[in-house]
Amino acid sequence: MLGNFKYHNPTKLYFGEDSLKYLKRELDSYGKKILLTYGGGSIKTNGIYESVVSVLKECNKEIIELSGVPANPTVEKLYEGAALARENNVDLILAVGGGSVIDYAKGVSVSAFCEEDPWTKYYLNQGNPDKGLRIVPVGCILTMVGTGSEMNGGSVITNHEQKLKIGKVFGSEVMPKFTILNPLYTFSVPQRQMVAGIFDIMSHLMEQYFSNEDDNTTDYIAEGLMRSLISSSLKAVEDNHNYEARSNIMWCATWALNTLLKMGKSGDWEVHMIGQAMGAVTDATHGMTLASVSLPYYKHIMNDGLHKFVRFAKAVWEVNGAGKSDVEIANEGLNKLEEWMKTIGVCLHSSELGVTEENIDDIVKGTFLLNGGYRTLTAEEVKQILRESM
C-alpha cells in the first residue's frame, strides 16, 4: 500500500429482509420535519411508499414530499429541492430510491442553506461546503442498486442547458447517516435497469482496479467483488427474484464504491467521465453509457497497463495463460468481459443510446480528462473511442 491516507465512513447500514424495522430507531435521532424524496412513483405501486410512510406517521413525523426526481437529476430539480428544504426547515432528508435519488438528496442537503449558487460552487468549481454551513442530514432506503451512493459522498447533477453532467464527491459530513438495504425492494426494478446497475458496479470496481503499480491489498478485495458480481449477475438475469443473487449484488454495489477500495489508489475514472458527458447530451441510462464505452476504452489503454490486464484476465476470468503472450492473455480477459456483458444484456453500442457523429463534439467537450489511470487521454483520443463505441 503506497502513500498515506485516513479512512472514515460514518454511514450505518441495516441489511436484510427485516431492515425497515430499524427506521423507527433512526428517526428518533431527528426532529419532526422529514423531507421524503423519491423518483417517478414506482414506490407507490410496489408498496414501499406505504410501508415507509406508515413508519413516519407512527413516529409522529411531519412529511414534506418531494417526488419526481429523474434518473439523471437536473440542476433545476436541485434548486427546487433546496428551496423546499429551506422553506420548511426540514430536519432530515429521507431518500427512497436508487442512486439518482440519493445523489440528489445529498445535493439538496448542502444546497438548502448555501448562499451561493450550488451548481457553480459545488459542481462547476468543485468547492466544498463552507465551514459552519448547515447541512441537512440524509437517510436512505435503497430500491435499486448500482451507484453505491448509499454509503458514499458522491452526487451527480446534470445541466442540460450547459450540456454537462458533473459529479462531486463530498466529505464524510455529507454521507448518508444511515441506509436501509432490503434486497426484496429491488425485485420490482425492470430487467434493463437491473443490468445497467450491475454494470455500474463492475465499472466502479474496474475504475479503481486499473490504476497504480504496487501490490495493493484493495485490488485483491476488488477481484473478489468482481467474481462475486459476475456469478450473482448470471443467476439474477435468469431469475430476477433469486434472493441470494440479488442480495449479493446489493452488497457488492455498496462495497464497490463506499471509499474502501480507493484507499492507496489513484483511480482511473475516465470511463465515467466519458459516460457522464454522453449522458448529459443524450440523457441515456448511466450504466448503459458506461457499458458502451468500456470495451473500446480498455482496449485503447491495455498496453499501457498490460500487467494489470493480465492479472485481471487470470484472477477474475480464470484465463489460462499457458503458452500465451501477455497481450494474448490480456485480450482474452477483455473478450471474457465482453461475453459476460452480452450475456447479461447491457448496451455495447453508444449509437443505440443516441450518440451520433453530429453530437460527438459536444460529448468530447463535456468530458473531463483525468490522469489517475494508465494513460491520460487527449480530446482526439476521446473522439476516437466514442466512434469505436458506436
C-alpha positions, 0 to 999 in steps of 0.5 A: 500500500503506497502513500498515506491516507485516513479512512472514515465512513460514518454511514450505518447500514441495516441489511436484510429482509427485516431492515425497515424495522430499524427506521423507527430507531433512526428517526428518533435521532431527528426532529419532526420535519422529514423531507421524503424524496423519491423518483417517478412513483414506482414506490407507490405501486410496489408498496414501499411508499406505504410501508415507509410512510406508515413508519413516519406517521407512527413516529409522529413525523411531519412529511414534506414530499418531494417526488419526481426526481429523474434518473439523471437529476437536473440542476433545476430539480436541485434548486427546487429541492433546496428551496423546499428544504429551506422553506420548511426547515426540514430536519432530515432528508429521507431518500427512497430510491436508487442512486439518482435519488440519493445523489440528489438528496445529498445535493439538496442537503448542502444546497438548502442553506448555501448562499451561493449558487450550488451548481457553480460552487459545488459542481462547476468549481468543485468547492466544498461546503463552507465551514459552519454551513448547515447541512441537512442530514440524509437517510436512505432506503435503497430500491435499486442498486448500482451507484453505491451512493448509499454509503458514499459522498458522491452526487451527480447533477446534470445541466442540460442547458450547459450540456454537462453532467458533473459529479462531486464527491463530498466529505464524510459530513455529507454521507448518508447517516444511515441506509436501509438495504432490503434486497426484496425492494429491488425485485420490482426494478425492470430487467434493463435497469437491473443490468445497467446497475450491475454494470455500474458496479463492475465499472466502479470496481474496474475504475479503481482496479486499473490504476497504480503499480504496487501490490495493493491489498484493495485490488485483491478485495476488488477481484473478489467483488468482481467474481462475486458480481459476475456469478450473482449477475448470471443467476439474477438475469435468469431469475430476477427474484433469486434472493441470494443473487440479488442480495449479493449484488446489493452488497457488492454495489455498496462495497464497490464504491463506499471509499474502501477500495480507493484507499492507496489508489489513484483511480482511473475514472475516465470511463465515467467521465466519458459516460457522464458527458454522453449522458448529459447530451443524450440523457441515456441510462448511466450504466448503459453509457458506461457499458458502451464505452468500456470495451473500446476504452480498455482496449485503447489503454491495455498496453499501457497497463498490460500487467494489470490486464493480465492479472485481471484476465487470470484472477477474475476470468480464470484465463489460462495463460499457458503458452500465451503472450501477455497481450494474448492473455490480456485480450482474452480477459477483455473478450471474457468481459465482453461475453459476460456483458452480452450475456447479461444484456447491457448496451455495447453500442453508444449509437443505440443510446443516441450518440451520433457523429453530429453530437460527438463534439459536444460529448468530447467537450463535456468530458473531463480528462483525468490522469489517475489511470494508465494513460491520460487521454487527449480530446482526439483520443476521446473522439476516437473511442466514442466512434469505436463505441458506436 
